[in-house]
Amino acid sequence: LWLKCRLQDLPASSSLWVLSSSFAIMPRSQRSRSLALAAVALVAGACLLSTAFVAPSRPQQLARAASPVALQSASGECTGFVPDMQRRTLMNLLVVAITAVPALVILGGYAFFFYPPLPGGGAGGVPAGDVDGNPITLATWMKTHMENDRELVQGLKGEPFYLITKVDTIKDFALG
């Protein structure tokens, strides 16, 4: 009953609601049958997956009779197929190329952590603005201000900063 009440609270478009509500409405025998079918499918999938990447085995008698390479016992030499140098070189190049892509992506991400991309655009500073946001020029500032005068101006992102006047110019920094 609690499950049905909670399922009614979910929106009708929820796939979880559709799956759970149809499972809760099923008769008990059909529910147990569907759970048994799901368990059998899971076991069959696990069996197929366990043999998916294993080469088929051949009986030892057929393997020895069909092999063109002479077998040597206990000598430590390879008795099976040995690829020629051209195939080995091709496989080595293939392994290096496939491994290089994720390795370079990882190294690139690591490098950009220490060397972040620089913002593009102008290489100059941000012009200071007056109360209305109009840019202030050095000539107009020097006409109206004396040495060591400080006045609030708009700086980066409209934040208030104090411009400090020197004898012939302004300081190359502002107090924020």
C-alpha positions in Angstrom: 0.0 0.0 0.0 2.8 2.4 0.8 4.4 1.6 -2.6 1.2 2.4 -4.4 0.7 5.7 -2.5 4.3 6.8 -3.2 4.0 5.8 -6.8 0.9 8.0 -7.2 2.9 11.0 -6.0 5.4 10.6 -8.9 4.7 12.4 -12.2 3.0 10.3 -14.9 5.9 10.9 -17.3 8.4 9.2 -15.0 9.7 5.9 -16.5 10.4 4.6 -13.0 6.7 5.2 -12.1 5.6 3.3 -15.2 7.9 0.3 -14.5 7.2 0.2 -10.8 3.5 0.7 -11.1 3.1 -2.0 -13.7 5.2 -4.4 -11.6 3.1 -3.6 -8.5 -0.2 -4.2 -10.3 0.9 -7.6 -11.6 -0.6 -10.7 -10.0 1.7 -12.5 -7.6 2.3 -15.6 -9.9 3.1 -13.4 -12.9 5.5 -11.3 -10.8 7.4 -14.4 -9.6 7.5 -15.8 -13.2 9.0 -12.5 -14.5 11.5 -12.4 -11.7 12.5 -16.0 -12.5 12.9 -15.2 -16.2 15.0 -12.1 -15.3 17.3 -14.4 -13.1 17.7 -16.9 -15.9 18.5 -14.1 -18.4 21.1 -12.7 -16.0 22.8 -16.1 -15.6 22.8 -16.8 -19.3 24.3 -13.4 -20.0 27.0 -14.0 -17.4 27.8 -17.4 -19.0 28.1 -15.8 -22.4 30.2 -13.0 -21.2 32.6 -15.4 -19.4 33.4 -17.1 -22.7 33.3 -14.1 -24.9 37.0 -13.3 -25.0 38.4 -16.8 -24.8 39.8 -18.6 -27.9 38.1 -21.8 -28.7 40.1 -24.8 -27.5 41.2 -27.6 -29.8 42.0 -31.1 -28.8 45.8 -31.6 -28.4 45.9 -34.4 -31.1 44.5 -32.1 -33.7 46.7 -29.2 -32.8 49.9 -31.2 -33.1 48.9 -32.9 -36.4 47.9 -29.6 -38.0 50.9 -27.5 -36.9 53.5 -26.9 -39.7 56.0 -25.9 -37.0 58.1 -28.6 -35.5 57.6 -29.0 -31.8 60.5 -29.0 -29.5 60.0 -30.2 -26.0 61.5 -28.4 -23.0 63.8 -26.2 -25.0 62.0 -22.9 -24.2 61.6 -22.0 -27.8 58.3 -20.9 -29.2 56.5 -23.7 -31.0 53.6 -21.8 -32.4 53.1 -19.1 -35.0 55.6 -16.2 -34.9 54.6 -13.1 -36.9 57.2 -11.7 -39.3 58.9 -8.3 -38.6 56.5 -6.3 -40.8 53.5 -7.5 -38.8 55.2 -6.9 -35.5 56.2 -3.4 -36.6 52.6 -2.7 -37.7 51.2 -3.9 -34.4 53.7 -1.8 -32.4 52.8 1.3 -34.4 49.1 0.5 -33.8 49.5 0.1 -30.1 51.6 3.3 -29.8 49.0 5.3 -31.8 46.0 4.0 -29.9 47.8 4.6 -26.5 49.0 8.1 -27.5 45.6 9.7 -27.9 44.4 9.3 -24.3 47.9 9.9 -22.9 48.2 13.2 -24.8 44.7 14.2 -23.6 45.6 13.5 -20.0 49.0 15.3 -20.3 47.3 18.3 -22.0 44.8 18.6 -19.2 47.6 18.4 -16.7 49.6 21.1 -18.5 46.6 23.4 -18.8 46.2 23.3 -15.1 49.6 25.0 -14.7 49.4 27.1 -17.9 45.7 28.3 -18.2 44.6 29.9 -21.4 45.1 33.7 -21.4 42.1 35.9 -22.1 42.1 37.3 -25.6 41.5 40.9 -26.6 43.3 44.1 -25.9 46.6 44.3 -24.0 45.9 47.5 -22.2 44.2 48.4 -18.9 40.6 49.2 -18.3 39.8 52.9 -18.5 38.6 54.5 -15.3 35.1 56.0 -15.5 33.5 58.9 -13.7 30.1 58.8 -11.9 28.2 58.3 -15.2 30.6 55.7 -16.5 32.3 58.0 -19.0 36.0 57.4 -19.5 38.4 59.8 -17.7 41.3 61.2 -19.7 44.6 62.1 -18.0 44.5 65.7 -19.3 41.1 66.4 -17.8 42.0 64.7 -14.5 45.2 66.8 -14.1 43.3 70.0 -14.8 41.0 69.5 -11.8 43.2 67.7 -9.3 46.3 68.6 -7.3 49.1 66.4 -5.9 47.9 63.6 -3.5 44.2 64.2 -4.3 42.1 61.1 -4.2 38.7 60.6 -5.8 36.4 57.6 -6.3 36.1 56.4 -9.9 34.6 53.4 -11.6 37.2 50.7 -12.3 36.9 47.0 -13.1 33.2 45.9 -13.5 32.0 49.2 -12.1 33.7 48.7 -8.7 34.7 51.9 -6.9 38.5 52.7 -6.8 40.4 55.7 -5.5 42.7 57.3 -8.2 45.7 59.0 -6.6 47.3 62.0 -8.2 51.1 62.6 -8.4 52.8 65.8 -9.4 52.6 65.4 -13.2 50.5 62.2 -13.6 48.6 59.6 -11.6 49.9 56.5 -9.8 49.9 53.3 -11.9 47.6 51.6 -9.4 44.3 52.5 -7.7 43.1 51.7 -4.2 40.0 49.5 -4.1 
